[in-house]
Amino acid sequence: MNQLNKEEVSVLVKQGRIAKGYTQQQLADMAGISLRSVQRIENAEVLPRMYTLKLLAENLGFTEDLNLHGNIVPNTQGRVAEVIQQSINKPRQIILSSGIGLSLILAVAAFLSQSATFPETSFELFVFLLIVVLIYATLLFKMWK
């Protein structure tokens, strides 16, 4: 998988700022971030967080090129398009998915251990577990699509 490249983000932000005719200070004020942050991003010293990148995108006019997951549309911004989502959100997705799954398992185990009459048969148990898995899969699908 491709890694998000600080240099590509740097060029994207700098070119967008120059195209709009903004100084670094003006961009920092409009985006609500520090001047030093803008300087460090443009000098490729740091890779901005997705939140900061979205703030800059809104002020530089490439918001419409960002989809819901933070990707930049490939036909307008090249290789940066495919890597923002992958490099920033993948660890967060794994951690949240695992945490939600573990919480769900514990909740189901607690419910089953406290229920005196449910499930009465193995079939009821399997149907109940199937419903729980489907709810979990649907939740993950909606969160990460």
KEVO-801161 format. One record per residue: residue number from 1; residue in three letters; x, y, z of N, C-alpha, C in turn. Coordinates in pm, whole numbers, plus 50000, padded with zeros to 5 digits. Example, Ala and Ser with C-alpha at 12.3 -4.5 7.8 and 13.67 -1.06 7.14 Angstrom:
<lolos>
+-----+--------+-------+-------+-------+-------+-------+-------+-------+-------+-------+
: num : residu :  n_xx :  n_yy :  n_zz : ca_xx : ca_yy : ca_zz :  c_xx :  c_yy :  c_zz :
+-----+--------+-------+-------+-------+-------+-------+-------+-------+-------+-------+
:   1 :    ALA : 51319 : 49431 : 50780 : 51230 : 49550 : 50780 : 51320 : 49670 : 50780 :
:   2 :    SER : 51285 : 49775 : 50708 : 51367 : 49894 : 50714 : 51290 : 50003 : 50787 :
+-----+--------+-------+-------+-------+-------+-------+-------+-------+-------+-------+
</lolos>
This chain:
<lolos>
+-----+--------+-------+-------+-------+-------+-------+-------+-------+-------+-------+
: num : residu :  n_xx :  n_yy :  n_zz : ca_xx : ca_yy : ca_zz :  c_xx :  c_yy :  c_zz :
+-----+--------+-------+-------+-------+-------+-------+-------+-------+-------+-------+
:   1 :    MET : 50084 : 49882 : 50000 : 50000 : 50000 : 50000 : 50088 : 50124 : 50000 :
:   2 :    ASN : 50038 : 50225 : 49939 : 50109 : 50351 : 49933 : 50103 : 50423 : 50066 :
:   3 :    GLN : 50208 : 50494 : 50097 : 50211 : 50577 : 50217 : 50182 : 50721 : 50177 :
:   4 :    LEU : 50113 : 50790 : 50263 : 50087 : 50931 : 50239 : 50220 : 51004 : 50241 :
:   5 :    ASN : 50243 : 51086 : 50140 : 50370 : 51152 : 50122 : 50360 : 51297 : 50167 :
:   6 :    LYS : 50444 : 51335 : 50263 : 50443 : 51473 : 50314 : 50472 : 51573 : 50202 :
:   7 :    GLU : 50558 : 51533 : 50111 : 50595 : 51623 : 50003 : 50477 : 51652 : 49910 :
:   8 :    GLU : 50397 : 51550 : 49882 : 50281 : 51570 : 49795 : 50177 : 51660 : 49860 :
:   9 :    VAL : 50154 : 51640 : 49989 : 50060 : 51725 : 50061 : 50114 : 51868 : 50065 :
:  10 :    SER : 50244 : 51881 : 50086 : 50309 : 52011 : 50089 : 50286 : 52087 : 49958 :
:  11 :    VAL : 50310 : 52020 : 49848 : 50292 : 52083 : 49716 : 50146 : 52119 : 49694 :
:  12 :    LEU : 50057 : 52031 : 49732 : 49914 : 52055 : 49715 : 49869 : 52180 : 49791 :
:  13 :    VAL : 49910 : 52192 : 49916 : 49871 : 52307 : 49999 : 49936 : 52435 : 49948 :
:  14 :    LYS : 50065 : 52427 : 49919 : 50136 : 52547 : 49874 : 50082 : 52598 : 49741 :
:  15 :    GLN : 50060 : 52507 : 49646 : 50005 : 52549 : 49517 : 49864 : 52606 : 49532 :
:  16 :    GLY : 49785 : 52545 : 49618 : 49650 : 52596 : 49641 : 49652 : 52734 : 49703 :
:  17 :    ARG : 49743 : 52756 : 49798 : 49753 : 52887 : 49864 : 49799 : 52994 : 49765 :
:  18 :    ILE : 49899 : 52963 : 49685 : 49951 : 53059 : 49588 : 49846 : 53089 : 49482 :
:  19 :    ALA : 49774 : 52985 : 49438 : 49669 : 53005 : 49337 : 49560 : 53099 : 49386 :
:  20 :    LYS : 49531 : 53094 : 49515 : 49429 : 53182 : 49574 : 49486 : 53320 : 49609 :
:  21 :    GLY : 49618 : 53333 : 49605 : 49681 : 53461 : 49636 : 49689 : 53491 : 49785 :
:  22 :    TYR : 49688 : 53388 : 49869 : 49694 : 53408 : 50013 : 49838 : 53402 : 50062 :
:  23 :    THR : 49864 : 53475 : 50168 : 49991 : 53458 : 50239 : 49973 : 53341 : 50334 :
:  24 :    GLN : 50083 : 53293 : 50389 : 50073 : 53185 : 50486 : 49994 : 53230 : 50608 :
:  25 :    GLN : 50014 : 53354 : 50650 : 49942 : 53406 : 50766 : 49792 : 53413 : 50739 :
:  26 :    GLN : 49753 : 53458 : 50618 : 49611 : 53466 : 50584 : 49548 : 53327 : 50585 :
:  27 :    LEU : 49617 : 53230 : 50528 : 49566 : 53093 : 50526 : 49553 : 53039 : 50669 :
:  28 :    ALA : 49652 : 53064 : 50752 : 49647 : 53017 : 50891 : 49529 : 53079 : 50964 :
:  29 :    ASP : 49506 : 53209 : 50945 : 49394 : 53276 : 51010 : 49261 : 53221 : 50962 :
:  30 :    MET : 49246 : 53200 : 50832 : 49120 : 53150 : 50777 : 49092 : 53007 : 50822 :
:  31 :    ALA : 49197 : 52925 : 50830 : 49179 : 52784 : 50867 : 49173 : 52765 : 51018 :
:  32 :    GLY : 49213 : 52867 : 51093 : 49210 : 52855 : 51238 : 49323 : 52771 : 51293 :
:  33 :    ILE : 49436 : 52772 : 51223 : 49555 : 52700 : 51271 : 49669 : 52800 : 51283 :
:  34 :    SER : 49779 : 52758 : 51340 : 49889 : 52851 : 51360 : 49969 : 52871 : 51232 :
:  35 :    LEU : 50035 : 52986 : 51224 : 50123 : 53015 : 51111 : 50233 : 52910 : 51103 :
:  36 :    ARG : 50286 : 52872 : 51217 : 50392 : 52771 : 51220 : 50345 : 52638 : 51161 :
:  37 :    SER : 50220 : 52602 : 51186 : 50166 : 52478 : 51129 : 50163 : 52484 : 50977 :
:  38 :    VAL : 50117 : 52597 : 50924 : 50113 : 52613 : 50778 : 50255 : 52605 : 50722 :
:  39 :    GLN : 50350 : 52671 : 50787 : 50489 : 52668 : 50741 : 50545 : 52527 : 50742 :
:  40 :    ARG : 50518 : 52453 : 50849 : 50570 : 52317 : 50861 : 50506 : 52223 : 50758 :
:  41 :    ILE : 50378 : 52244 : 50728 : 50311 : 52162 : 50627 : 50369 : 52192 : 50489 :
:  42 :    GLU : 50383 : 52321 : 50457 : 50436 : 52359 : 50326 : 50582 : 52321 : 50307 :
:  43 :    ASN : 50658 : 52313 : 50416 : 50798 : 52272 : 50407 : 50815 : 52121 : 50418 :
:  44 :    ALA : 50703 : 52049 : 50421 : 50702 : 51902 : 50429 : 50773 : 51851 : 50554 :
:  45 :    GLU : 50762 : 51928 : 50662 : 50820 : 51884 : 50789 : 50725 : 51793 : 50864 :
:  46 :    VAL : 50595 : 51810 : 50841 : 50494 : 51728 : 50910 : 50388 : 51685 : 50811 :
:  47 :    LEU : 50320 : 51579 : 50847 : 50204 : 51533 : 50772 : 50081 : 51577 : 50851 :
:  48 :    PRO : 49998 : 51665 : 50795 : 49885 : 51714 : 50873 : 49783 : 51605 : 50901 :
:  49 :    ARG : 49715 : 51619 : 51015 : 49605 : 51528 : 51045 : 49492 : 51554 : 50948 :
:  50 :    MET : 49402 : 51458 : 50936 : 49291 : 51470 : 50842 : 49208 : 51594 : 50872 :
:  51 :    TYR : 49185 : 51624 : 50997 : 49107 : 51741 : 51035 : 49171 : 51869 : 50982 :
:  52 :    THR : 49303 : 51880 : 51000 : 49375 : 51998 : 50952 : 49373 : 52005 : 50800 :
:  53 :    LEU : 49389 : 51891 : 50734 : 49386 : 51888 : 50589 : 49250 : 51931 : 50537 :
:  54 :    LYS : 49142 : 51890 : 50604 : 49009 : 51932 : 50562 : 48988 : 52081 : 50581 :
:  55 :    LEU : 49041 : 52138 : 50691 : 49033 : 52283 : 50711 : 49104 : 52357 : 50599 :
:  56 :    LEU : 49222 : 52310 : 50565 : 49297 : 52374 : 50457 : 49225 : 52358 : 50324 :
:  57 :    ALA : 49168 : 52241 : 50301 : 49096 : 52216 : 50175 : 48977 : 52309 : 50161 :
:  58 :    GLU : 48905 : 52331 : 50269 : 48789 : 52420 : 50264 : 48830 : 52562 : 50226 :
:  59 :    ASN : 48944 : 52606 : 50277 : 48988 : 52742 : 50251 : 49063 : 52758 : 50120 :
:  60 :    LEU : 49114 : 52650 : 50067 : 49188 : 52657 : 49942 : 49103 : 52616 : 49822 :
:  61 :    GLY : 48981 : 52573 : 49848 : 48889 : 52545 : 49737 : 48898 : 52407 : 49678 :
:  62 :    PHE : 48960 : 52312 : 49746 : 48954 : 52176 : 49694 : 48871 : 52085 : 49783 :
:  63 :    THR : 48777 : 52145 : 49858 : 48686 : 52067 : 49941 : 48605 : 51970 : 49856 :
:  64 :    GLU : 48560 : 52017 : 49739 : 48479 : 51930 : 49654 : 48559 : 51812 : 49603 :
:  65 :    ASP : 48691 : 51819 : 49611 : 48776 : 51710 : 49568 : 48798 : 51607 : 49678 :
:  66 :    LEU : 48751 : 51637 : 49799 : 48762 : 51542 : 49910 : 48632 : 51466 : 49921 :
:  67 :    ASN : 48639 : 51334 : 49924 : 48516 : 51259 : 49946 : 48492 : 51243 : 50094 :
:  68 :    LEU : 48389 : 51170 : 50134 : 48352 : 51158 : 50274 : 48461 : 51096 : 50361 :
:  69 :    HIS : 48550 : 51019 : 50300 : 48653 : 50953 : 50378 : 48785 : 51029 : 50378 :
:  70 :    GLY : 48788 : 51145 : 50315 : 48910 : 51223 : 50315 : 48999 : 51199 : 50196 :
:  71 :    ASN : 48961 : 51110 : 50107 : 49041 : 51091 : 49988 : 49028 : 51212 : 49897 :
:  72 :    ILE : 49134 : 51244 : 49828 : 49126 : 51347 : 49726 : 49095 : 51276 : 49596 :
:  73 :    VAL : 48999 : 51327 : 49521 : 48954 : 51260 : 49400 : 49073 : 51244 : 49304 :
:  74 :    PRO : 49100 : 51121 : 49256 : 49220 : 51093 : 49179 : 49236 : 51177 : 49052 :
:  75 :    ASN : 49128 : 51206 : 48983 : 49144 : 51275 : 48857 : 49186 : 51421 : 48874 :
:  76 :    THR : 49184 : 51474 : 48995 : 49226 : 51612 : 49015 : 49355 : 51625 : 49093 :
:  77 :    GLN : 49389 : 51525 : 49171 : 49506 : 51543 : 49256 : 49606 : 51427 : 49249 :
:  78 :    GLY : 49593 : 51333 : 49160 : 49692 : 51229 : 49142 : 49700 : 51129 : 49255 :
:  79 :    ARG : 49822 : 51088 : 49287 : 49848 : 50981 : 49381 : 49803 : 51011 : 49524 :
:  80 :    VAL : 49797 : 51137 : 49563 : 49753 : 51172 : 49698 : 49614 : 51116 : 49722 :
:  81 :    ALA : 49536 : 51102 : 49616 : 49398 : 51057 : 49626 : 49382 : 50925 : 49698 :
:  82 :    GLU : 49464 : 50831 : 49666 : 49442 : 50696 : 49715 : 49500 : 50669 : 49852 :
:  83 :    VAL : 49581 : 50759 : 49906 : 49653 : 50723 : 50026 : 49608 : 50794 : 50153 :
:  84 :    ILE : 49535 : 50902 : 50145 : 49496 : 50973 : 50267 : 49413 : 50883 : 50356 :
:  85 :    GLN : 49308 : 50821 : 50302 : 49223 : 50733 : 50380 : 49302 : 50615 : 50435 :
:  86 :    GLN : 49383 : 50554 : 50353 : 49454 : 50433 : 50393 : 49552 : 50459 : 50506 :
:  87 :    SER : 49629 : 50564 : 50497 : 49735 : 50585 : 50594 : 49686 : 50647 : 50724 :
:  88 :    ILE : 49579 : 50725 : 50721 : 49534 : 50792 : 50841 : 49430 : 50710 : 50917 :
:  89 :    ASN : 49335 : 50651 : 50848 : 49223 : 50590 : 50916 : 49236 : 50440 : 50940 :
:  90 :    LYS : 49330 : 50372 : 50878 : 49341 : 50227 : 50893 : 49365 : 50185 : 51038 :
:  91 :    PRO : 49460 : 50242 : 51110 : 49477 : 50202 : 51250 : 49354 : 50234 : 51335 :
:  92 :    ARG : 49293 : 50347 : 51310 : 49173 : 50385 : 51384 : 49060 : 50285 : 51357 :
:  93 :    GLN : 49046 : 50242 : 51233 : 48942 : 50145 : 51198 : 48966 : 50013 : 51269 :
:  94 :    ILE : 49090 : 49968 : 51271 : 49121 : 49840 : 51335 : 49094 : 49847 : 51484 :
:  95 :    ILE : 49137 : 49954 : 51548 : 49117 : 49968 : 51692 : 48968 : 49977 : 51726 :
:  96 :    LEU : 48895 : 50063 : 51655 : 48752 : 50077 : 51684 : 48674 : 49949 : 51653 :
:  97 :    SER : 48705 : 49885 : 51542 : 48636 : 49761 : 51507 : 48660 : 49653 : 51610 :
:  98 :    SER : 48784 : 49640 : 51654 : 48816 : 49540 : 51756 : 48749 : 49573 : 51889 :
:  99 :    GLY : 48754 : 49699 : 51928 : 48692 : 49740 : 52053 : 48542 : 49719 : 52054 :
: 100 :    ILE : 48477 : 49754 : 51945 : 48332 : 49735 : 51935 : 48299 : 49586 : 51937 :
: 101 :    GLY : 48378 : 49506 : 51864 : 48355 : 49362 : 51861 : 48371 : 49297 : 51998 :
: 102 :    LEU : 48476 : 49335 : 52069 : 48498 : 49281 : 52203 : 48387 : 49323 : 52299 :
: 103 :    SER : 48345 : 49448 : 52291 : 48235 : 49496 : 52375 : 48106 : 49419 : 52346 :
: 104 :    LEU : 48083 : 49393 : 52218 : 47963 : 49319 : 52179 : 47968 : 49175 : 52232 :
: 105 :    ILE : 48083 : 49112 : 52224 : 48098 : 48976 : 52276 : 48071 : 48972 : 52426 :
: 106 :    LEU : 48126 : 49068 : 52498 : 48104 : 49072 : 52643 : 47958 : 49099 : 52677 :
: 107 :    ALA : 47893 : 49187 : 52602 : 47752 : 49216 : 52627 : 47665 : 49093 : 52601 :
: 108 :    VAL : 47692 : 49022 : 52493 : 47616 : 48900 : 52461 : 47640 : 48794 : 52568 :
: 109 :    ALA : 47765 : 48776 : 52610 : 47796 : 48677 : 52714 : 47726 : 48712 : 52845 :
: 110 :    ALA : 47725 : 48840 : 52881 : 47658 : 48882 : 53004 : 47508 : 48855 : 52995 :
: 111 :    PHE : 47448 : 48886 : 52879 : 47305 : 48863 : 52861 : 47272 : 48715 : 52871 :
: 112 :    LEU : 47349 : 48631 : 52802 : 47322 : 48488 : 52803 : 47345 : 48426 : 52941 :
: 113 :    SER : 47445 : 48473 : 53013 : 47472 : 48414 : 53145 : 47366 : 48453 : 53249 :
: 114 :    GLN : 47297 : 48563 : 53229 : 47195 : 48608 : 53324 : 47055 : 48560 : 53289 :
: 115 :    SER : 47038 : 48509 : 53170 : 46906 : 48466 : 53126 : 46882 : 48320 : 53167 :
: 116 :    ALA : 46778 : 48299 : 53243 : 46747 : 48163 : 53291 : 46675 : 48082 : 53184 :
: 117 :    THR : 46597 : 48147 : 53099 : 46514 : 48073 : 53003 : 46556 : 48091 : 52859 :
: 118 :    PHE : 46650 : 48175 : 52830 : 46693 : 48196 : 52692 : 46838 : 48160 : 52680 :
: 119 :    PRO : 46878 : 48087 : 52583 : 46799 : 48019 : 52481 : 46755 : 47881 : 52530 :
: 120 :    GLU : 46639 : 47843 : 52487 : 46588 : 47712 : 52527 : 46647 : 47602 : 52441 :
: 121 :    THR : 46679 : 47634 : 52316 : 46735 : 47533 : 52225 : 46862 : 47588 : 52162 :
: 122 :    SER : 46939 : 47499 : 52103 : 47060 : 47540 : 52031 : 47024 : 47627 : 51912 :
: 123 :    PHE : 46912 : 47597 : 51847 : 46868 : 47676 : 51733 : 46847 : 47821 : 51772 :
: 124 :    GLU : 46781 : 47846 : 51884 : 46759 : 47984 : 51930 : 46892 : 48054 : 51955 :
: 125 :    LEU : 46987 : 47982 : 52013 : 47119 : 48039 : 52039 : 47186 : 48080 : 51908 :
: 126 :    PHE : 47184 : 47991 : 51810 : 47249 : 48022 : 51682 : 47180 : 48136 : 51608 :
: 127 :    VAL : 47049 : 48142 : 51614 : 46978 : 48254 : 51551 : 47012 : 48385 : 51621 :
: 128 :    PHE : 47015 : 48382 : 51753 : 47053 : 48501 : 51830 : 47193 : 48548 : 51793 :
: 129 :    LEU : 47290 : 48455 : 51787 : 47427 : 48490 : 51752 : 47436 : 48541 : 51608 :
: 130 :    LEU : 47358 : 48483 : 51518 : 47354 : 48530 : 51379 : 47305 : 48675 : 51372 :
: 131 :    ILE : 47202 : 48705 : 51446 : 47149 : 48842 : 51448 : 47253 : 48939 : 51503 :
: 132 :    VAL : 47323 : 48900 : 51609 : 47427 : 48986 : 51667 : 47538 : 49010 : 51564 :
: 133 :    VAL : 47582 : 48906 : 51495 : 47688 : 48920 : 51394 : 47642 : 49010 : 51280 :
: 134 :    LEU : 47519 : 48994 : 51235 : 47467 : 49079 : 51127 : 47459 : 49226 : 51169 :
: 135 :    ILE : 47418 : 49250 : 51292 : 47414 : 49388 : 51342 : 47555 : 49446 : 51347 :
: 136 :    TYR : 47651 : 49368 : 51395 : 47789 : 49413 : 51401 : 47844 : 49442 : 51262 :
: 137 :    ALA : 47822 : 49353 : 51168 : 47870 : 49372 : 51030 : 47807 : 49495 : 50967 :
: 138 :    THR : 47678 : 49515 : 50988 : 47609 : 49631 : 50934 : 47665 : 49760 : 50994 :
: 139 :    LEU : 47688 : 49759 : 51123 : 47744 : 49875 : 51191 : 47882 : 49910 : 51134 :
: 140 :    LEU : 47968 : 49810 : 51120 : 48101 : 49834 : 51064 : 48093 : 49883 : 50920 :
: 141 :    PHE : 48005 : 49824 : 50842 : 47990 : 49866 : 50702 : 47949 : 50013 : 50694 :
: 142 :    LYS : 47852 : 50053 : 50774 : 47806 : 50191 : 50772 : 47912 : 50288 : 50823 :
: 143 :    MET : 47990 : 50246 : 50923 : 48095 : 50333 : 50978 : 48210 : 50352 : 50881 :
: 144 :    TRP : 48248 : 50250 : 50808 : 48371 : 50256 : 50728 : 48349 : 50264 : 50579 :
: 145 :    LYS : 48226 : 50278 : 50533 : 48208 : 50286 : 50386 : 48249 : 50419 : 50332 :
+-----+--------+-------+-------+-------+-------+-------+-------+-------+-------+-------+
</lolos>
